[in-house]
Amino acid sequence: MTLSNRLLTVVIAKSVLLFFFALAPTCHMVKLYVRERSRFCRIKRKEIEMVIKNKKAWQRATWDYQQLGVDAMVPFLAGPLSQEEMIARLEKIVRKCPQFYPAILDLSLRKLSLGGDRSGEQEMEKGFHLMLELAEPHEIGKEIDILLDNLEKFWRLDLSKHCLEVLIKRYPENALYHDSYASVLGQMGEVDKALLHSEKAIRLEPKNQCFLSNQGWILLMAGDLEKAGPALESALALDSENDVTKGNIEVYRFLTEQGGTYFDYLLRPFDEQKMEELMDQEDWEEVDMMCASYDSSRFEAFAIDYLQNRMEATDRLPELMSTLRVFFQFVRKVDQDVHLNEDIEFMDENFKPIMYKFIYKFGDVDKQMVEGIYTALLEYYGFLAAKKLIPAKAFRSFRQNILGIKKELISKMTKYNAVRHDDSVAAQEKEAIREQLFEGHHQWPFL
């Protein structure tokens, strides 16, 4: 089991299942909402006819899917549904009604969130085209937004790009799809093409504040500050309180002084002087916000670099990102001092006690989960070293040190898992074993 699989089950249940559960169409929707297929749709007319003829299967799938939503929201004595249980139940629904696209899309998004499973891409493709053919006209826009939001959340912008290409050909005058496509293209490095679609969106809706702000953001990606400024000012004039626009203007002002592109802003040097001032003032809320801003920027830069330079491995990105977020969230809980995620010296010095606490805290940590943490950390810190945000020598030392204790950690994890499930071992004896395995680090909540 991966870390993202183990710890994000509830998060994914809320962000995927409950969205589609709320929109799950009832059986009446299949009666006459069959539109002419475009040449881009891969769903056969036969599948649509099967839905119309087999209303009972659709009704049953709707009921089962709604029940799954209830079980996910209100777990009973057995506890929350695991990711494996959710996937198994969704697969059962799809087997009974292969055209029930809410369950297909839910299933595909779960598999995509875990990474490394290309079947999720195939299911997403099928569910997407079924949705285009079967969704009620007054609901389809909302359902498309949900799908695209989830793909963005999992950093599968390659799949968002494909979906938006289909949508633009179907609905060439839909400004929102052009704007969304422009945002995706910009992050994937296709800035010139992105600006063409951004212009199209604004021509269709010239007073749309979000479109103007996004155009400014894309121009920041291109490093065209001369055009970015007016676009952002126009957006701010339409809504002076919009946080996204204000954030883009902050980036614009930084680049006006320092030069570069939006990607350079994400990799901006840490402002140690400002941090010292905030700490001297004991303004801990601002300190936390400042750290969160830099950490978030580094994560975004890592993901964008991955999308632009490792397209063949984008299926791994969702798991890498979720593992990093969950692991560093745990580190923040056990670390009482102020450290950025990129503080590799801190991580190098404390990696072993952090892992001891992690294994003890979560229990039943397996080899795959440890491997996932190692892979994510080495990928992330390797990227930071390549961008000169951390010293290459420090990264090499960290890599050597954590690889040197990997077998020890897995061995102790295995022994702990065996002992904690052995009812024949007395509680006092278990604690003595924990003391020996974790060198006393499990006893204290902080480093």
N, C-alpha and C positions, 0 to 999 in steps of 0.2 A: 504493500500500500504506500502511495506517495504522501508526502506531507500535505500537498494541496488537496489530495483526495480525503485525507483523514480529518483535517481541521476546517475545511471550507464547505463541508456538506451542508450545514445549516444556511450559510451565506448563499450558496448556489441555489438551494431550495427556495429561498425567498426571492432571489433575483431572476430566476428562470421559471420554475414551475408556477409560482403564484402569478406571474405576469400572464402567462398563457392560460392558466386556469381561469383567471378572471375574464378572459376573452374567448374561452372555449365555445365554439358555435353550437347551437342547439340543432336538432335534426331538421327543423323547418328551413334552415338556410340552404339546404342542398337542392331545393325544388327547381328553381328556374334561374339561378345565378351562374349559368355556364356561359362564359363569354368566348368570343372567337379567340383561338390560340394564336399567338405570334409565332414566328418561325424560331424564336429563341426558347420557347417552352418545350421541355422534354417530357412532359406528362402526356400520356396517350389518352385520346378521347375515351377509350375503353375503360380506363380507371375512373374517369368522371362518371360514366354511365353506371359503373358498379356502385358508386356512392348513392346515386339516385335510386337505384333498384333495391339496395340493401340498407334501408333506413334503420332497421332494427340493429344492425351491427354498429352503425354510427351512434344511435341512441345509447347503446350499451357502452361504447367507448367513451362517450361524453360522461356518463354516470361514473365509470371506473376512474376517469381522469379527475373528475371533481372530488371523488372519494380520496384519491391519492393526495390532492391538495389539502383536504381536511386533515388527513393523517400526518402530513408534513408540518402543518401549523399546530396541531394539537396531539403531540406524541403521547401514547398511553404508557402502561407500566414497562413495556420493553424498551422505552427510551426513544430518542429521535431515530428516524430511518437513516441507515447508512447510505452512502453513495451507491454501493453495490445493490442494495435493496431497491433504491429509487430506479436505477437503470433496469433492473430485472422486471419491475412492475410496468415500467414504460414499454419495454420490449414485448411484454405480454399483451398490452393494449394494442400495440401496432400489429402484432400477429393476428389478432382477432379482427381488426379493421385497418388494413394497410393504407387506407386513404386518410386516416384521421391525423391531419397535419399538425395540430397542436402538440400531440404526443411525440410525433416525429421530430419536430423542431426542438422540443424540450430535451429529448434524448440526444439529439445531435449536439446541442449546446453543452450538455454535461460531458459528453465524450471529448468535445473540443477543449473544454476547460482543463481536462486532465492531460492533454497533449499526447502525441505519439500514436494516435489511432486515426488512420485515414478514413475509416468507416464513418466517422462523424461528419466528414466533409461530404461524403456521398449522401448521407441521410439529410444533411442540411439542404443540399441541392434539391432533393426530392421534395422535402417539406416546403421549401420556398416556392417551388413551382405549383405544388398543390394549393398552397395558400393563395397564389395569384388567381387560380382558376375557381376556387371554391369559397373564398371568404366573402362575407356580405359586403356590398359596396360601402356602406357607412362605417364599417369596422376595419377595412383593409389598411387604411393609412396608419391607424393606431398599431395594428399588428406588425406592419413593416417597421415602424419606429422601434418597437420592442426588439425585434430581431436584430436590427442594426445596432441598437444600444448595447445588446449583449455581445455581439461580435466585437465591438469597440472595447468593451470591458475586458474581453479576453485577448485583446491585441491581435485579432485575426482580421486585420485590415485588408489582407489579400482577398478574403471571402466577402468582406463588405464591398470591395471594389467590384467584384464580379456581380454581386446582387444589384448594385447601383447602375452598372452598365445595362443590365436587363431592364431595370425600371426606367431609365432615361429613354431607352428605345421604345418602351411602351407608352410612357408619358413624357414626351419631349418638352412640354411646356410647364412641367412641374418644377418650380424654382427651388423648392427644398431639396429635391434629389440632385440638382446641379450643385447646390451649395455643399451638400454632404459629400458628393463625389469629389469636389474640389478639396475639401478638408482631408479626405483619405489620400488623394493623389499627392498633396503637399507633404504629408508625413512619410509617404513612400518615396519621396525624392523627385517626383515628376511635377516640379513647380510650374513650369511653363504651361503645361496642359491644365494644371489646377487653376491657373489664373484665367484661362479661357472659360472654364465652367463657372468660375466665380463671377466673371463679367456677365455671363448669361443669366445667372440667378438674379443679379442686381438689375439687369435690364427688365426682367419679368416683374420684379418687386423692388423698385428703386428706393423705397422708404423703409426697407426692412433693416432694422438696426443690427440684427445678428449677422446677416449676410455681409454688411459693410465691415463689421468687426472681424469676421472670418477672413474677408479679403485683406484687411490690414495684417492679420496674423500670417497669411500665406506670403504676403510681400515681405514680412520680416524673415520668413524662411528663405526667401530669395536674396535677402540683404538689400532690398530696394527701399531704403529708408525715406527717400524723397517722395515716393508714392504712398508708402505705408502711413506716414503721418496724417495726410489729409483724409484718408479712408477711416482711420481711427477717430479723428476729430469729428467727422460726419456721424459716425456711429454714436459717439458720446453726446453729440447735440440732440440725437433722437431719444437717448435714455442716459442721463447723467449718472444714474445710480447702478448701472449694470456692472457687476463685479468682473465678468469676463473681459469686457472692454477696458475697464480700469487696469486689469492685470496686463492686457496687451499693451496699453500705453506705458505702463511701468517698464516693460521689456523694451519698448521703442526708445524711451529716454535713456535706458542703460546703453543700448546699442549706438545711440546718437553720440554718447560720450566715449564709448570704448571701441565702436566699430564691430563688424562681424555680422553674423546671422543669428536666427533664433536658436539654432543648435549650439552656437558659441555661448549664448546666454545660459542655456541649460548646463553648460560646463564651466560657468564663470567661477573664478577663484573665490574661495570662502573669505568673507569679510571678517577677519579675526578682530580688528579694531572695534567694529560695531558690536560683536559678540561680547568683548570685554566690557564695553560701556554698559550694555544691558545687564551683565552679571554684576557689575559694580553697583548698579541701581537696584539690583535684586528684582528685576522685572522678569520673573520666571515664565510668565505667560508669553511674553514676546520672545524670550529665549527659545521656548518650545516651538513657537510658530516659525521662527527663523530656521531652526534645525529641520523642521518638517518641510519647509520650502526648498531647502537645498537637497534634502533626501529625495523629495518628489521629483525635482529637476533631474537628478542623476538617474533615477529609475526611468523617466521618460526618455532621456538621451540614450540609455542602454537599449530600450525597446525600439526606438526609431533606428538606431544603428543596426540592430538585428534585422529589422524589416528591410532596410535598404541594402544590406550587404550579405544577408544569409537567407535569401528567399526560399532556398531549398529546404530549410529547417524551421520554417515559421510554425509548424505544428508543435514544436517544442516550447515556443515562447510563452503560451498561457501557463504551463506548469512552472517554468522558470520564474515568471513574475509573481505568481501566487506564493511559491515557496519562499522567495526573497521577502515578500511582504510579511508573511506569517512568522518567519524566523526572526526578522528584525523587530517585529512587534513584541515577540517574546523577550528578546534581548533588552528592549526598553523597560520591560516589566521587572527584570532582575538587576538592572543597572541604575543605581541611584545618582550617578554623576551625569554630566552633559557630554554626550559623544555623538558625532555624526556617524551614519552608517559607513562612511568612507574612512573612518579612523581605523586603519588596518593594524596599527600597532596595538591598539586596545583589543581588537579582535584576536590578534595573534597571541597576546598575553593571556587572554581569558577564555579562549575557545574550549579548552578541556572542561573547566568548571561550568561553562554555559551548557555544554552538551550533557554533562552529568545531571544538571538540573532539568534539562529538557527531557531526558530519558526517564527520570524519576517522576517529573510532573505529569507527563502525558501517558506513560505506561504503554506496554505493547508496541513500543516503537520497533520497527523491523529494519532489516538490512536495506531494503529498498528506500525507506524513508531517509536513512542516514546517507545513502548514496545520492539521493536527490538534493539534500542539503549541501553536500560536498560539491556536486556538479554546479548548482546555482551560485554558490559563493565563489568558486574558482572562475566561472564565466564572468560574474559581475566584477570582481576585483581585477581580473585580467583586462577587462574593458577599461576600467578606471586607470590601470597602469599604462595601457596603450595610449590613453588620452592625457597622460602625464598629470593626472589629479592625485595619484599616489606614487611614491618612488618605486621603480621597477625592482630595486633590491629588496624593498620591504615586501613586495608581492611574492618574490621568489622565496624569501624566508618563510612567509606565511604558508605558502603551498607546501614547502618541504616539511614544515612542522606539523601541519594538520594531516598530511598524508602519512607521516611517521607514526601518528597515534591512531590511525583509522582502524587497524586490526584490533587494537586494545579496546577501543570504544565499542566495536561490534561484538567483541567477545564478552565484555561486561554487560552490554545490553541483553545478549542472549541468556546469560546466567541470571540476570535480574528477572527477565520475563518468566523463566522456568520457576524461580523461587516464589514469585508473587502469586502464581497460580497453584502452588503446592500447598494444599490444606493440611498436609501432615507436618509442615514446618511451623513451629510456634511463632507467635508474633514477635517475641523478644529475640528469637534466633534470626528472624527475617531482618529485624532492625540491625543486628550485628553484621549480617551479610551486606546490607545496604551501606553501612558504615565502611566496611572494607572495600566494597566495589567503588563507591563514589567519594572516598577519602573525606567524608564528612560534609561535602558540599551540598548534599541533598537536605541537610537540616536547616539551612538558612534560606530565606526567600530572596535575599539579595547577594550580589557578588561582594 
